[in-house]
Amino acid sequence: MSREWKDTLLMPQTEFEMRANLVEKQTKFRKFWQENNIYEKSLEQNKDNTPFIVHDGPPYANGSLHVGHALNKILKDIIIRNKAMNGFKVPFIYGWDTHGLPIENKMLESLKMSKDDLDPVELRKKAAEYALSQVEVQAKQFDEMNLFANLNNRYITLNKEFEVGQLELLKKMLLEGHVYKGLKPVYWSPSSQSALAEAEVEYQDHVSPQVIVSFKVTKGNSVVAEGDNLLIMTTTPWTLIANSGVAVHKDFNYDLVEANGKKYVVASELLESVSQLAKWESFNVLKTFQGKELVGLEYQRPIKRDLVGKVILGHHVTVDAGTGLVHMAPLFGEDDYLIGKENDLDMIMHVDGNGNFTEEAGEYAGKFYADANKDIGMYLDGLGELLSIKFLKHSYPHDWRTHKPVIYRGVPQWF
């Protein structure tokens, strides 16, 4: 008797189709969830239970969704579904950030215009219209992701009700003394006249002047005398106008060295490299001491010479390069700012939004910051305080839109 081999096998039986047809089924599944109000039923079922709030840190309404949006929403969706299935009330509310430069830039790009083509009021009006149109574009795309939420329940930051709520909260914070205005250094692009987030910065090769400069001590102590000199290295000579301190590391060894008839303080580990850059034919180490013994020294500032700076401790000081003594301009660097605040250093801002020097820069007022490097170098060289200059090619932050260099610059902010 003949038999089919397949009849001898115990094969599983299923009603599943051979092909997934996910493109078709995605629409079918979404329709089922929406028509049956699955999300709303979950809220109703868990309405008396412990709430679990996932705040939708809102995306910018400035273009179609990308993989970053997908990652953000899918991770939140996993958490929302998990908590809902475990009995929590999870009222997730979509949000959109409809303010800010990224939206203005995208709007101008879509219209092939620049900000100078529109007056500020018209620019904001067009940016608002663009943002609201993009909210609808993104909402439709989020809807296709089958997220466990109600897209019709949303907040948009330019809605008057939302703005009024923000103002009420700000008023409460102001009256309770939680808010103050100050300067804080951030990435600043003179070419686009705007602050930049870390993600808006790209690194390109750039040539900077690397200089070694001496600062004359005006108040000495037991290890360093008045008239001796502190050596610093910087690739931003234009920030020397804002110098108000020199940072050292408390545990590093430093040498007092005599060379060319003058005495200089430099980190012991960097003495050899500094002597080569300064082209010292010979030098003599007079004494060695730890950085903490330098704290409290005062010196004549390199540009604002009627003022004194002070030596402080800095956690960011290294002996990888430089001199082991770090020039501090508190409004032109993140570490400088934090350490400067701790040590009450002067906060000098001499650069405007275009990158030009203000009246605070004295005789250099009006110059573009990078163009002033040569003038400052020549001035210090004339005083015999420029010990070395060379041009260094290195990776440097640039504005991702204009592809031009950015700087750290203190800008007014609310805290």
ABEGO torsion letter per residue (X at the ends): XBBBAAAABBBBBBABBABAGAAAAAAAAAAAAAAAGAAAAAAAAAAABBBBBBBBBBBBBAEBBBAAAAAAAAAAAAAAAAAAAAGBBBBBBBBBBABEAAAAAAAAAAAGBBAAABBAAAAAAAAAAAAAAAAAAAAAAAAAAGBBBBAABBBBAABAAAAAAAAAAAAAAAAAGABBBBBBBBBBBAAAGBBBBAAABBBBBBBBBBBBBBBBBABBBAABBBGBBBBBBBABAAAAAABABBBBBAABBBBBBBBGGBBBBBBAAAAAAAAAAAGBABBBBABBBBAAAABGBBBBBAABAABBBBBBBBAABBAABEAGBBBBBAAABAAAAAAAAAAGBBBBBABBAAGBBBAAAEAABGBBAAAAAAAAAAAAAAAGABABBBBBBBBBBBBAAAGBBBBBBBBBBBX
